Amino acid sequence: MSTALLQELNQEVRRLYIAGSELAAGDFRLKRLVPQFQQLGERATVFKRLGEGISALIEPESGKETPSAQLLQDLNQLLSSVLHTQGTTAPEGELYPVEHHPVSLSSHLSFRKLSAVQTALTTTGGGRYEIIEEAWKEGLFRDFRLVYLAIEALNDPYVEIGELAANEILPSYGPEIIPFLMESFDPAGGRSESRKLKVMAKTDGKEMAELIRQAAEIGSDEVRCMAIKLLARYEEYEADLMEWSKSKKKVIREAAYGALAENGSDQAVERLYEAAQGKDKELVNPALGKCRSVLLTDWLVRDMSAELQAVSEFPDDKQKLEESWSKVKRCLWALHDKQSPALEELYRNVLQQYSLYIKSLGWTYLINEAVIYMNRVDSEEARELLRQNAENDLEQYRHSSSYVREVFQKAARVLPPDRVYEQYKDVLMQGFASSSLGNAAKERKRLLDTLSDMVIHRQYKPYEEVMPFTGKESYTYYVEMLPQEQLQASWDDRWLELFIEQDELALVSAFARRGHHKAESYLQAKLKNSPEFRNRFANLIIMGLVRSGMKDEALFEAIVAALEDKRNHDCYMIEPFIFKQLCRLPAGYYDHVHAALGNYRDNAEDQLRYILRVMKEQDI
């Protein structure tokens, strides 16, 4: 039975329920339906009854007082019964079970809790990474509603967000995430698909090996490179890696070389060494450096040794020397992080021929690599070689810009402290006495910068790391100096006297030591002249006073005097070291700190209020 006419009548009945049954009399829309129901009523009684009901509603019989509302209700009841028996409620077609992925995740978090991270994952712009990272740390991604958004994040235009999703968020779900990734995994895709592959391998590696193998065969170049890299851990795919290392595509060969280096078998090493002798000698070099095979190390040492020995055969042939140097450099790159007795012996011979490799050939990189290696060797012979190399550098580079930077750093590490001081003191003295625009003054400035970098470390750190009480998301300037024991063992005492004479405040503070009253007096005078906590001199000065061994009573008086100084106003941040010293103040200084409170602003005010609370607790 067709229900189209019944549905049309149902709409008209619903209209009258809303408009009112009194309007049914003479309704032209219902009149239009009567003939159709009468015609169908000749074949089905139910249509005849419906037609009679419509007629009774639009043309009430005279003499009967049946209300229109009752007539409308009677018609609707009959119509509803027919629709329920003749209509369909299920879709046509074959039924199949609903696909779903059982997970242990929940959705108990409120929408307000998830709102910020959902917005960050579905929009672009700055500041999103921090929101997403914080949400991951708080465990918000354990809510099922964020799973698909986390997968979409693999394709985020901001690289760091995609990497966070691939390296941290998605792997945290474990094997449960794999079906969700498989739903949309497309081997022909780009970076997001390679990241999906990486996540699947990380969460359920062995089970996904064959899928990874297929992706390495049929995927896009980016997916293939990732898949090849992931197959490095499986010995059964070594033959495939060997085959891919001969691919026509450069990026595929490069990925295969990297995987073979990680594999590290003898066959893999032989293939890498073979490639290093052919057209891919530059392409394969990073893989050679990554490979930990002892066999490969021995081969590379053998080749470099042969090249160095052959140099004496053509000392004047520039072309051959350039070719030889290119081979030596490739060996040096590959051997940079490797160790072996043969390599140690080779570098020992190199350092013993300083004149040949530096003065004649100019192969500085070779000597530097030998120095780096020998710095890792704990033997008196190695230390003697390093000392001799430093002496050679002092002579060779005396008039070079590296003399007050790299050469000085090398010398300070291996030569006796008094030898370094005697060698470099004249740089400071001559530069100090000359015009500030002259070369001597510029060289002095570079040496002072080098010294400062070696003994003073400056960086910005989050507030919470140095002042956890504030609860503010901000950064502050943090200064750290070389430990005094290490400094006194490695540096000549006379540096301090020289820095005082030349008024180098930061270095005086770093080199200050117990019992040196001249340094203590110098720093006290500096604090009186520059008590402002808003600049960085005060922090350095107070660090120096502590390193000089100044007694706490005198130190506290000096710090509080600076705190109360009228010049110390509009300070918005007290640097960490000064703050720690203020936290040590006895409760007797409460009134002094409280009186100075009005001169400080923002974070500095918070710091002083915290100190006042600590002092009150001391009195309890």
C-alpha positions, 0 to 999 in steps of 0.5 A, a space after each residue: 500500500 502506498 503511503 504517500 497520500 496518507 502522509 499528505 493527510 497526516 501533514 494536514 491533520 497536524 496543521 489543523 492541530 496547530 491552527 485549531 479544529 474550528 478552521 477545518 470546516 470548508 478547508 480547501 486542502 482537505 476537500 482536494 483529498 476527498 475524491 482520492 480517498 473515495 476512489 481508493 475506498 472502492 478497493 480498501 475499506 480503510 480509505 473509505 472510512 478515512 474519506 468519510 472522516 475527512 468529509 465529516 470534518 469539513 462538512 458537519 451534518 446538520 442536526 448533529 452537535 459533535 464537536 470539530 475537535 472530537 471529529 479531528 481526534 477520531 480522524 487522527 487516531 484512525 490515520 495513525 493506526 494505518 500509518 503504524 501498520 503500513 509504514 516502515 521504520 528500518 532502512 532498506 538493504 542488508 544489515 551489517 555489524 557496526 565497526 568499532 574499536 574497543 578502548 579503555 579511554 573515557 569521556 568524563 572530563 567537562 567540555 570546558 576543560 577540553 575547550 582550550 585544547 580542542 580549539 588549539 587543535 582545530 585552528 592555526 596561529 601562535 601559542 597553540 603548542 604550549 596549550 597542547 603540551 600542557 594538556 598532554 602533561 595533565 592527561 587530558 588526551 586520555 579523554 576519547 573525544 581528543 583521539 581523532 583530533 590528536 591524529 589530525 595533529 600529525 598534519 598540523 602546519 606547525 612542525 613542533 605540534 606534529 612532532 609532539 603528537 607523533 613522539 609523545 601523545 599518540 604513543 601514550 595510547 599504546 596498541 589501542 591507537 593502531 586501529 584508529 590510525 589504520 582507518 585513515 592510513 594512506 601509504 601514498 600520503 606525505 608527512 602525516 602518513 609517515 608519522 602514523 607509520 612511526 607511531 604504529 611501529 613504536 606502539 606495536 612494532 613486531 606486529 606491524 612489521 609486514 605493514 611497514 614492509 609493504 609501505 616501504 615498497 609501495 608508498 610515497 617517497 616520504 613514507 618509504 623513507 620512514 618505513 625503511 628507517 623503521 625496518 632497520 631493527 628487523 634482521 629478516 628484512 636485511 636483504 630488502 634494505 640491501 636492495 633498496 640501497 641500490 635504488 635509482 632514487 637518491 632519497 631511498 638509497 640514503 634512507 637504506 644506508 641509514 637503516 643498514 648503519 643501524 643494522 650493523 651486520 657484516 653484510 650491511 657494513 660491506 654494502 656501506 663501505 662499497 657505497 663509500 668507494 663509489 658515486 654515493 661517497 658523500 651520500 653515505 657518509 652520515 650513515 658511516 658516522 652513525 654505524 657502530 661496527 668495529 669492522 667499519 671503524 678499522 677499515 676507515 682508519 686503514 684508509 685514512 692512514 694510507 692517505 696520510 702516508 701517501 701525502 709525502 709522495 706528492 708534496 707539491 702536486 696540488 691536485 692530488 693533495 686536494 683529492 687526498 684531503 677530500 678523502 681524509 675529510 670524509 674519513 674524519 667525518 665518519 670517525 668523529 665519534 668513534 674510538 679504537 686503539 688503531 685510531 688512537 695510534 693514528 691521531 697520536 702520529 698526527 699530533 707528532 707531525 704538527 709542522 707537516 699538517 698545519 704549517 705545510 698543508 694547512 689541514 687544521 680540521 685533522 689536527 682539531 679532530 686529533 685533539 678532540 680524540 686525545 681529550 677523551 684519552 686518560 693517559 699521560 702521553 695523551 696529555 703531553 701531546 695536547 700540551 705540545 699541541 697547545 704550545 704549537 698553536 700559541 706560536 702558530 696563531 699568535 697574530 690570528 683572531 683565533 689566538 684570543 678565542 679557540 687557542 686560548 680555550 685549548 691552552 687553558 684546558 691543558 697548559 699549567 695556569 701560570 703558563 697561560 697567564 704569562 702568555 696572555 697577560 700582555 694582551 690585557 695590559 697592552 690593550 688596556 693602555 692603548 686607544 679604545 679604537 686600536 687593534 690591541 684594545 679590540 683584541 683585549 675585548 675579545 679575550 675578556 669575552 672569552 674569559 667571561 664565557 668560560 667562567 660565567 654562564 648566563 641564561 633565562 630560566 622559567 620563574 618556577 625553577 628559581 622562585 616556585 612561590 610566585 605561580 607566574 608564567 615568566 622568565 628571569 635572568 640567571 647567572 651561574 659562575 664556575 665553582 671556586 674549587 675548580 676555578 682556583 685549581 685551573 687558573 692562576 691567582 694573578 688574574 684576580 689582581 689584574 682584573 681589579 686593576 683594570 676594573 673588570 667587575 664581572 671577572 673580579 666577582 667570578 675570581 674573588 676568593 676567600 682571604 683576598 681583602 682587596 677584592 672584597 673592598 673593591 666589591 663593597 665600594 662597587 655596591 655602594 656606587 651601584 646599589 640598584 637591583 634593577 641592573 645586573 651589576 648588583 647581582 654580580 657584586 653580591 655574588 662576588 662578595 659571597 665568593 670572597 668569604 665575607 661574613 654574614 653580618 657584614 654581607 647582610 648589612 651591605 645588602 640591606 643598605 643597598 635595598 634601602 638606598 634611595 636610588 633603588 627604586 622602580 625595580 620590577 624583578 630581583 635577580 635570583 641570587 640576590 633574592 636567595 641572599 635576602 631570604 637568609 636575612 634574620 627576622 631582625 631586618 623585618 622593619 628595614 625590608 618593610 620600609 623599602 617595600 614601596 620602592 619595588 614593583 610587580 614581581 620584586 614586590 611579590 618577592 619582598 612580601 614573601 621574604 617578610 612572610 618568611 621573617 614572620 614565621 621565624 618569630 613564631 
